[in-house]
């Protein structure tokens, strides 16, 4: 039997998703808890895999790991695991086929970026967002890894207006390293009149003198991954700790935002 866990986490508490020696990572925290409970032993023998290797400080509401339990599959439940995890929460579990791979089986991924409105030209950012939809060369909007092709296809780039900020949603089957954050920064520059639509069109053809730098990682969250035919069971007990922990973070962030907001008006 192979299991898949849907996990959410506060990326600012980790040095990224992927296991690394001597630093705290999401994958490392999950493996620590699973080994402590006796669900798995050697993560390699358990074929422990992750869907998305999010960067340092990037959060997730929906990332997925899979593995084959070696001893105690009955303990691989959100209500149990969440008592042994910190800054990461299991919010769903599913039994999956033996050949399931959380990265290769994903139909699409959706990222959200939360961007403070700096006096943006909203119509300009909407026009620029439409340029990224479709298949393009994203060399200018990514940090390329050796052997990875720069051509990717985005199904959707949506601009959602909120009070004082914008939410940018990007959906595609796969993303290059820093691709989402660099696209966000390009849209920000476009909205400020610092990057033109014609420049973006040329860059999407692979013609550029300088790459667009990435937006800060803290504003990015992996919002959803779609898996046709896979249903994650969510139980209320397993969600209680996640909701409580996230509310505490929300309260602290809101307090600090209110403090600095008043300081801006006072100065």
Wavefront OBJ file of the C-alpha trace (Angstrom):
o trace
v 0.000 0.000 0.000
v 1.297 3.441 -0.926
v 0.103 6.593 0.830
v 0.065 10.240 -0.239
v -0.139 13.101 2.244
v -1.385 16.577 1.436
v 0.718 18.999 3.474
v 0.668 22.728 4.206
v 3.530 24.689 5.760
v 4.925 28.063 6.720
v 7.906 28.342 4.405
v 9.588 31.090 6.437
v 10.414 28.458 9.071
v 12.420 26.286 6.657
v 15.413 26.333 4.327
v 13.186 25.096 1.510
v 11.372 21.823 0.931
v 14.121 19.419 -0.149
v 16.268 17.535 2.356
v 19.614 19.183 3.074
v 22.274 18.334 5.639
v 22.435 20.450 8.806
v 19.471 22.739 7.994
v 15.748 22.468 8.706
v 13.586 21.610 5.696
v 9.959 20.597 5.134
v 10.907 17.173 3.813
v 13.271 16.638 6.719
v 10.567 17.558 9.262
v 8.082 15.138 7.698
v 10.591 12.283 7.569
v 11.583 12.933 11.187
v 7.953 12.601 12.338
v 7.245 9.517 10.212
v 10.374 7.775 11.489
v 9.616 8.744 15.093
v 6.163 7.142 14.821
v 7.577 4.066 13.101
v 5.579 4.603 9.902
v 8.746 4.406 7.783
v 12.342 3.459 8.422
v 14.747 4.309 5.616
v 13.079 7.025 3.447
v 14.830 5.662 0.349
v 13.457 2.162 0.880
v 10.030 3.692 1.560
v 10.347 5.576 -1.784
v 9.612 8.909 -0.112
v 8.890 11.480 -2.879
v 7.666 15.081 -2.987
v 5.590 16.939 -5.557
v 7.234 20.372 -5.513
v 10.639 21.419 -4.161
v 9.612 24.877 -3.027
v 12.416 27.357 -2.302
v 13.441 28.747 1.062
v 10.641 30.899 2.608
v 8.033 29.778 0.022
v 4.908 28.416 1.748
v 2.326 25.864 0.661
v -1.331 25.195 1.265
v -1.210 22.104 -0.947
v 1.972 20.144 -1.488
v 2.101 16.353 -1.622
v 4.473 13.618 -0.499
v 4.116 9.888 -1.053
v 5.737 6.799 0.474
v 5.183 3.131 1.203
v 4.751 2.546 4.960
v 7.078 -0.126 6.272
v 5.550 -0.691 9.735
v 2.674 1.432 11.110
v 0.444 2.747 8.297
v -2.356 3.255 10.843
v -0.382 6.165 12.372
v -0.063 8.057 9.078
v -3.124 10.177 9.903
v -3.356 13.981 10.213
v -4.623 13.868 13.817
v -1.559 11.821 14.839
v 1.132 13.357 12.639
v 0.255 16.968 13.439
v 1.063 16.434 17.110
v 4.619 15.517 16.095
v 5.165 18.255 13.494
v 6.071 21.919 13.810
v 5.374 24.615 11.164
v 4.052 21.953 8.770
v 0.616 20.349 8.866
v -0.827 17.237 7.271
v -4.291 18.179 6.036
v -5.234 15.111 3.990
v -4.296 11.505 3.230
v -5.027 9.214 0.276
v -4.246 5.635 -0.711
v -2.664 5.792 -4.168
v -1.551 3.271 -6.822
v 1.901 1.732 -6.463
v 3.169 3.657 -9.504
v 1.942 7.021 -8.185
v 4.528 9.812 -8.258
v 3.461 13.140 -6.702
v 5.375 15.230 -9.246
v 4.730 13.344 -12.482
v 1.044 12.612 -11.798
v 0.196 16.277 -11.219
v -2.086 17.676 -13.919
v -1.424 21.291 -12.900
v -0.002 23.453 -10.132
v -1.367 26.787 -8.977
v 0.805 29.357 -7.235
v -0.452 32.493 -5.521
v 1.588 35.608 -4.874
v 0.424 38.334 -2.485
v 1.624 41.714 -3.746
v 1.151 45.033 -1.928
v -0.388 47.650 -4.238
v 2.221 50.389 -4.715
v -0.111 52.559 -6.760
v -0.188 50.123 -9.660
v -1.737 50.715 -13.056
v -4.175 47.819 -12.684
v -5.144 47.727 -16.358
v -1.473 47.558 -17.311
v -0.800 44.622 -14.995
v -3.826 42.792 -16.422
v -2.625 43.360 -19.990
v 0.870 42.188 -19.130
v -0.448 39.116 -17.308
v -2.181 37.910 -20.466
v 1.156 37.897 -22.326
v 2.443 35.043 -20.164
v -0.447 32.671 -20.933
v 0.485 29.936 -23.394
v 3.745 28.212 -24.353
v 6.837 30.407 -24.164
v 10.572 30.444 -23.574
v 10.878 31.436 -19.900
v 14.672 31.770 -19.853
v 14.418 35.444 -18.868
v 11.990 34.576 -16.064
v 13.757 31.676 -14.359
v 16.973 30.391 -12.893
v 17.761 27.570 -15.271
v 19.089 24.272 -13.995
v 21.447 22.229 -16.206
v 19.560 19.982 -18.588
v 16.147 21.625 -18.106
v 14.493 23.127 -21.155
v 13.259 26.716 -20.743
v 9.960 26.237 -22.594
v 6.903 25.927 -20.386
v 3.158 26.449 -20.786
v 1.009 28.557 -18.465
v -2.710 27.820 -18.545
v -3.759 30.880 -16.586
v -2.449 34.095 -15.032
v -5.136 35.869 -13.036
v -5.046 39.224 -11.249
v -7.345 39.371 -8.196
v -7.881 42.798 -6.633
v -8.068 43.049 -2.844
v -8.118 46.027 -0.467
v -4.547 47.343 -0.523
v -3.002 44.395 -2.335
v -3.268 42.094 -5.326
v -3.303 38.307 -5.529
v -1.616 36.922 -8.629
v -2.523 33.333 -9.548
v -0.361 31.356 -11.962
v -1.411 27.913 -13.165
v 0.621 25.480 -15.245
v 1.730 21.855 -15.351
v 5.320 22.611 -14.377
v 7.418 25.601 -13.350
v 11.101 26.368 -13.635
v 13.218 27.409 -10.667
v 12.124 30.929 -9.513
v 9.801 31.194 -12.534
v 6.696 32.223 -10.583
v 8.542 34.887 -8.571
v 10.264 36.366 -11.617
v 6.974 36.579 -13.527
v 5.437 38.344 -10.524
v 8.255 40.883 -10.461
v 7.866 41.457 -14.210
v 4.163 42.171 -13.664
v 5.025 44.542 -10.821
v 7.497 46.427 -13.044
v 4.908 46.537 -15.814
v 2.321 47.973 -13.401
v 4.802 50.691 -12.392
v 5.585 51.603 -15.998
v 9.165 50.299 -15.757
v 8.781 47.365 -18.154
v 6.858 47.558 -21.422
v 4.623 44.979 -23.070
v 6.839 44.835 -26.172
v 9.850 44.105 -23.950
v 7.994 41.229 -22.316
v 6.997 39.817 -25.707
v 10.638 39.769 -26.813
v 11.781 38.222 -23.556
v 9.198 35.447 -23.945
v 10.847 34.610 -27.268
v 14.156 34.138 -25.471
v 15.585 37.527 -26.497
v 16.903 39.551 -23.581
v 19.986 41.344 -22.274
v 19.113 40.997 -18.597
v 16.856 38.661 -16.640
v 14.054 39.881 -14.410
v 15.058 39.358 -10.745
v 12.696 37.331 -8.520
v 10.153 38.855 -6.166
v 10.710 38.065 -2.452
v 9.952 34.436 -1.581
v 7.796 35.250 1.471
v 4.867 36.369 -0.700
v 4.598 33.087 -2.634
v 2.462 30.078 -1.742
v 1.875 26.819 -3.588
v -1.901 27.018 -3.515
v -3.085 23.815 -5.209
v -2.003 20.726 -7.147
v -4.577 18.859 -9.225
v -4.485 15.057 -9.380
v -7.219 13.477 -11.510
v -8.892 10.651 -9.630
v -7.055 11.171 -6.331
v -9.169 12.179 -3.338
v -7.491 13.281 -0.104
v -9.476 12.455 3.028
v -9.596 15.388 5.412
v -10.666 14.991 9.022
v -11.669 17.760 11.410
v -9.403 16.545 14.209
v -6.387 16.762 11.949
v -7.231 20.320 10.944
v -7.598 21.759 14.445
v -3.896 22.211 15.114
v -3.308 23.635 11.624
v -6.087 26.200 12.050
v -4.886 27.164 15.516
v -1.254 27.576 14.437
v -2.145 29.523 11.294
v -4.462 31.833 13.253
v -1.606 32.640 15.643
v 0.602 33.584 12.700
v -2.222 35.634 11.187
v -2.751 37.507 14.469
v 0.939 38.369 14.828
v 1.216 39.492 11.207
v -1.952 41.613 11.431
v -0.715 43.304 14.611
v 2.602 44.194 12.999
v 0.882 45.403 9.826
v -1.440 47.665 11.850
v 1.531 49.039 13.804
v 3.543 49.918 10.708
v 0.444 51.204 8.916
v -0.189 53.737 11.674
v 3.524 54.645 11.704
v 3.381 55.457 7.990
v 0.458 57.841 8.492
v 2.043 59.433 11.556
v 5.430 60.197 9.996
l 1 2 3 4 5 6 7 8 9 10 11 12 13 14 15 16 17 18 19 20 21 22 23 24 25 26 27 28 29 30 31 32 33 34 35 36 37 38 39 40 41 42 43 44 45 46 47 48 49 50 51 52 53 54 55 56 57 58 59 60 61 62 63 64 65 66 67 68 69 70 71 72 73 74 75 76 77 78 79 80 81 82 83 84 85 86 87 88 89 90 91 92 93 94 95 96 97 98 99 100 101 102 103 104 105 106 107 108 109 110 111 112 113 114 115 116 117 118 119 120 121 122 123 124 125 126 127 128 129 130 131 132 133 134 135 136 137 138 139 140 141 142 143 144 145 146 147 148 149 150 151 152 153 154 155 156 157 158 159 160 161 162 163 164 165 166 167 168 169 170 171 172 173 174 175 176 177 178 179 180 181 182 183 184 185 186 187 188 189 190 191 192 193 194 195 196 197 198 199 200 201 202 203 204 205 206 207 208 209 210 211 212 213 214 215 216 217 218 219 220 221 222 223 224 225 226 227 228 229 230 231 232 233 234 235 236 237 238 239 240 241 242 243 244 245 246 247 248 249 250 251 252 253 254 255 256 257 258 259 260 261 262 263 264 265 266 267
